[in-house]
Amino acid sequence: MCKVSSASIAADGQAVSAALLSISTALATTNPTVAADLATAAKTLVAATSGWKTGDPVDDINTAATAIESILAVIPATAPYATFVAIAVAALDILIANLGTQSTQTPTNTVANALQVRTAVRALPDNPFRGLVQIHRHVGQSYRGALVDTWNEQVDAQPELAFPKL
């Protein structure tokens, strides 16, 4: 993890939102209320992340992400797309934690920064999907790039679900 720019947070919010909208589409036939709530919450996340500037409070982003995680938590772990839900939870956790630790991160100590983010994720409220999937970043890879890779690998692993790639 590293210091983030407002453009990076906006792009991360867009990527997470795209993942959430795919889950919402999958939910639409079995649980249209949850699907609609998730789609609305995804749009709220985009609005919150697109307006964020370095140094701004992160309350709006945290509120949107917490609402999304609450919605995702009601999806059964036995759903065929549960792995996609776990990826979305992991992505939200990283976004929340990375923003929440910005004030103490340094541009030269990426290992210490990553440890701060991990500690922050462990302090988040319980979610049944938390920890089921890890989003692994390669050296020099952005958070968004790691999310896209993880999501797309799962799309390839479960083509029968017809989830779009990010």
C-alpha positions in Angstrom: 0.0 0.0 0.0 1.1 3.5 -0.5 -0.1 7.0 -0.4 -3.0 7.3 -2.8 -4.1 10.1 -5.1 -7.7 11.2 -5.6 -7.6 9.8 -9.1 -6.5 6.5 -7.8 -9.3 6.4 -5.2 -11.9 7.4 -7.8 -10.7 4.6 -10.1 -10.6 2.1 -7.3 -14.2 3.1 -6.4 -15.2 2.6 -10.1 -13.6 -0.9 -10.1 -15.3 -2.0 -6.9 -18.6 -0.6 -8.1 -18.3 -2.6 -11.3 -17.8 -5.8 -9.3 -20.8 -4.9 -7.1 -23.0 -4.2 -10.0 -22.1 -7.6 -11.5 -23.2 -9.3 -8.2 -26.3 -7.2 -8.2 -27.2 -8.5 -11.7 -26.7 -12.1 -10.5 -29.0 -11.4 -7.5 -31.7 -9.7 -9.5 -33.7 -12.9 -10.2 -33.5 -14.5 -6.8 -33.5 -11.4 -4.5 -34.5 -8.2 -6.4 -34.6 -6.2 -3.2 -31.1 -7.0 -2.2 -30.0 -6.5 -5.8 -31.5 -3.0 -6.0 -30.0 -2.1 -2.6 -26.6 -3.2 -3.7 -26.8 -1.3 -7.0 -27.8 1.9 -5.1 -25.0 1.4 -2.6 -22.5 0.8 -5.5 -23.5 4.1 -7.0 -23.1 5.8 -3.6 -19.6 4.4 -3.3 -18.7 5.9 -6.8 -20.1 9.3 -5.7 -18.1 9.2 -2.5 -14.8 8.1 -4.1 -15.0 10.3 -7.1 -15.3 13.4 -4.9 -12.5 12.5 -2.5 -9.3 14.6 -2.4 -6.1 13.8 -0.6 -6.5 14.9 3.0 -10.3 14.9 2.9 -12.2 13.0 5.6 -13.0 9.5 4.6 -16.4 9.3 6.4 -18.5 9.2 3.2 -16.4 6.5 1.7 -16.5 4.5 5.0 -20.3 4.9 5.3 -20.8 3.7 1.7 -18.5 0.8 2.2 -20.0 -0.3 5.5 -23.5 -0.2 3.9 -22.3 -2.3 1.1 -20.7 -4.9 3.4 -23.9 -5.1 5.4 -25.8 -5.8 2.1 -23.3 -8.4 1.0 -23.4 -10.1 4.4 -27.0 -11.3 3.8 -26.0 -13.2 0.7 -25.9 -16.9 1.4 -22.4 -18.3 1.5 -23.7 -21.2 -0.6 -24.7 -18.9 -3.5 -22.9 -20.0 -6.7 -21.3 -16.5 -6.9 -20.2 -16.4 -3.2 -16.5 -16.2 -4.3 -17.3 -13.0 -6.2 -18.9 -11.6 -3.0 -15.8 -12.5 -1.0 -13.6 -10.7 -3.6 -15.9 -7.6 -3.3 -15.6 -7.7 0.5 -11.8 -8.0 0.3 -11.7 -5.1 -2.2 -13.8 -2.9 0.1 -11.7 -3.8 3.1 -8.5 -2.8 1.3 -10.1 0.5 0.2 -11.3 1.4 3.7 -8.1 0.3 5.4 -5.8 2.1 2.9 -7.7 5.3 3.2 -7.9 5.0 7.0 -4.2 4.6 7.4 -3.1 7.4 5.0 -2.0 9.8 7.7 0.5 7.3 9.1 1.8 5.8 5.8 5.1 6.8 4.3 6.1 6.7 0.7 9.3 4.9 1.4 8.2 2.1 3.7 5.7 -0.1 1.7 6.1 -3.1 4.1 5.1 -1.0 7.1 2.3 0.5 5.2 1.0 -2.9 4.2 1.1 -4.1 7.8 -0.9 -1.0 8.9 -3.5 -1.8 6.3 -3.7 -5.5 7.4 -4.1 -4.4 11.0 -6.9 -2.0 10.0 -8.7 -4.7 8.0 -8.6 -7.0 11.1 -10.3 -4.3 13.1 -13.3 -4.0 10.8 -16.8 -5.3 11.8 -17.5 -9.0 11.1 -18.6 -10.1 7.7 -19.1 -13.8 6.8 -17.1 -13.3 3.6 -14.1 -11.6 5.1 -10.9 -13.5 4.7 -12.3 -16.1 2.3 -10.4 -14.6 -0.6 -7.1 -12.7 -0.6 -6.3 -10.1 -3.2 -2.6 -10.4 -3.8 -0.6 -7.5 -5.3 2.6 -8.0 -7.2 5.5 -5.7 -6.8 4.5 -2.4 -8.4 0.9 -3.5 -9.1 -1.9 -1.1 -8.1 -4.7 -2.2 -5.8 -7.1 -1.8 -8.7 -4.9 -4.0 -10.9 -4.8 -6.7 -8.2 -8.6 -6.6 -7.8 -9.1 -6.8 -11.6 -6.7 -9.8 -11.8 -8.4 -11.6 -8.9 -11.9 -11.0 -10.3 -11.0 -12.0 -13.8 -9.3 -15.2 -12.7 -12.6 -16.1 -10.9 -14.6 -15.2 -14.0 -12.3 -17.7 -15.9 -12.8 -20.3 -13.2 -16.6 -20.0 -13.2 -17.6 -19.3 -16.9 -21.0 -20.8 -16.3 -22.0 -17.8 -14.2 -21.4 -15.4 -17.1 -19.9 -12.7 -14.9 -18.2 -10.0 -17.0 -14.6 -9.3 -16.5 -13.6 -6.0 -14.9 
